[in-house]
Amino acid sequence: MAGSDLDEVRKGFFEARCEAAVKALSKRGFEARAFSSSEGAVRCVLDEVPEGSEVGAGGSVTLREMGLLDRLAARGDEVVFHQPDMEFERSMAVRKRAITCRYFLSSSNAVTMDGELVNTDGIGNRVCGMIFGPQTVFVLAGANKLVANREEAFLRLKHVAAPANARRLGIDSPCVKAGYCLDCTSPMSICRVTTIMTGRPMWTEVKVFLIAESLGL
């Protein structure tokens, strides 16, 4: 089978999984949509967020890969998110401000095929913003984040998302060297706050956009 044929097979597989997960998410009260490409999801966010808005964001490789934060800033929105090179006090202030914005953007470490969002944080600002504070939350995730159930979600958090993100952030935790979770109690552990969103939180509008691509870590 030629490479282009394999790409089509992979794309179709991703699209089918995204569509199935969207149905499960919708049953749990999330406003969920499937997209065949990142560009489609980006355009949808740009359409739904009024120009000139204040938009908060959690730390997310997915959002950067999609170019969404740059697109929002380029049209005049104020995008509030922390940067790795910020001083501690400034970084904490930005994190707190981000979760009070009218709109909040994030990805998810794992999305189960039965419609749950599972995430783990070191500080907790990202999962806080996903649950309470902003009026409207956009969760954008690639098909690579889809897992069968909570058990697989926890495995993905421990053995994929956490080691990969710790390496990205330059954190000296045991999982970085090992490449998988060692259930450490390291002072540098980024697995300190784990949340399971079994449904849309009351009074928070949560839009989950699933994209038939491999995005983020």
Secondary structure, DSSP 8 states (H G I E B T S, - for coil): --HHHHHHHHHHHHHHHHHHHHHHHHHTT-EEEEESSHHHHHHHHHHHS-TT-EEEE---HHHHHHTHHHHHHHTT-EEE---TTS-HHHHHHHHHHHTTSSEEEE--SEEETTS-EEEEESSSHHHHHHHSSSSEEEEEEEGGGEESSHHHHHHHIIIIIHHHHHHHTT---HHHHHSS------TT-S--EEEEE-S--TT-EEEEEEESS----
